[in-house]
Amino acid sequence: MDLAAATLVHLAARDGLDTVFSLDGDFRVYRLKRGRALNIVP
């Protein structure tokens, strides 16, 4: 996980969001608290 991905995951968790925009295919691996997956908008 690089700094940009970590920042997006942290902000989504902090703000209660479950959808992020990313062109990075690795985002499907990242999880929020309690194992919730992020919805990725390409």
Backbone bond lengths (Angstrom), bond angles and torsions (degrees), N, CA, C in turn:
res aa  C-N    CA-C-N  psi(-1)  N-CA   C-N-CA  omega(-1)  CA-C   N-CA-C  phi
1 M - - - 1.439 - - 1.530 107.20 -
2 D 1.330 115.49 126.15 1.460 118.56 177.63 1.532 109.73 -92.48
3 L 1.309 116.17 177.32 1.468 121.39 -175.11 1.526 112.11 -62.29
4 A 1.317 118.35 -39.95 1.467 121.24 -178.93 1.530 110.60 -64.81
5 A 1.318 117.38 -43.73 1.469 121.07 178.98 1.521 110.37 -66.11
6 A 1.315 116.87 -43.17 1.462 120.69 179.53 1.522 110.83 -61.82
7 T 1.315 116.76 -38.06 1.466 120.74 179.01 1.521 110.94 -65.61
8 L 1.333 117.80 -45.12 1.463 120.57 178.54 1.526 112.10 -62.69
9 V 1.324 117.14 -42.07 1.462 120.64 179.08 1.525 110.15 -65.63
10 H 1.317 117.02 -43.17 1.467 120.85 179.58 1.527 111.04 -62.89
11 L 1.324 117.43 -46.36 1.468 120.36 -179.40 1.525 111.65 -65.45
12 A 1.317 117.51 -38.68 1.464 120.22 177.44 1.523 110.31 -62.70
13 A 1.323 117.06 -43.88 1.466 120.69 179.41 1.525 110.62 -66.25
14 R 1.314 116.89 -42.98 1.462 121.28 -178.20 1.522 112.19 -64.28
15 D 1.331 116.40 -40.00 1.463 120.94 -175.33 1.528 113.40 -94.81
16 G 1.322 117.14 2.58 1.460 120.80 177.85 1.514 113.63 72.78
17 L 1.324 117.15 26.31 1.462 121.57 179.39 1.519 110.03 -92.59
18 D 1.316 116.46 151.22 1.461 119.09 175.97 1.526 111.89 -125.75
19 T 1.329 117.09 6.42 1.463 121.93 178.62 1.526 109.38 -125.47
20 V 1.327 116.15 131.56 1.464 121.57 177.65 1.528 109.06 -134.06
21 F 1.316 116.07 156.93 1.459 122.13 174.70 1.515 108.21 -100.45
22 S 1.317 116.79 124.26 1.456 120.88 177.81 1.520 110.07 -157.30
23 L 1.301 115.89 142.47 1.464 121.97 173.93 1.526 111.08 -95.75
24 D 1.333 116.30 -2.33 1.455 123.41 -178.98 1.527 109.76 -79.95
25 G 1.318 117.30 118.19 1.457 121.68 -178.46 1.520 113.93 -67.64
26 D 1.325 118.00 -20.02 1.463 121.60 -179.58 1.521 112.71 -71.21
27 F 1.306 118.44 -10.77 1.454 121.14 -177.03 1.523 112.25 -64.44
28 R 1.290 118.65 -19.88 1.465 120.47 179.49 1.528 111.73 -67.65
29 V 1.326 117.69 -17.58 1.459 122.75 -179.38 1.524 111.69 -84.01
30 Y 1.306 118.40 -30.57 1.457 122.51 -173.39 1.518 111.16 -72.70
31 R 1.318 115.88 143.74 1.457 122.63 -178.04 1.524 110.45 -129.72
32 L 1.336 114.31 151.84 1.452 120.95 173.23 1.527 108.35 -90.65
33 K 1.299 116.69 -173.45 1.458 120.56 178.70 1.523 110.40 -57.07
34 R 1.298 115.12 148.26 1.457 123.46 179.48 1.528 112.96 60.94
35 G 1.339 116.96 23.89 1.457 121.80 173.59 1.516 116.26 76.48
36 R 1.341 117.06 10.11 1.468 118.97 179.36 1.521 110.15 -67.20
37 A 1.319 116.00 133.53 1.458 120.95 178.28 1.532 110.16 -84.02
38 L 1.301 115.43 150.33 1.460 121.37 175.29 1.525 109.87 -82.99
39 N 1.309 117.00 142.41 1.461 121.85 170.37 1.520 106.45 -84.48
40 I 1.317 117.00 128.05 1.453 122.15 -176.47 1.531 108.88 -105.92
41 V 1.323 115.75 126.54 1.463 122.19 176.05 1.529 106.49 -104.15
42 P 1.339 116.67 112.46 1.466 118.61 -178.67 1.504 114.07 -76.80
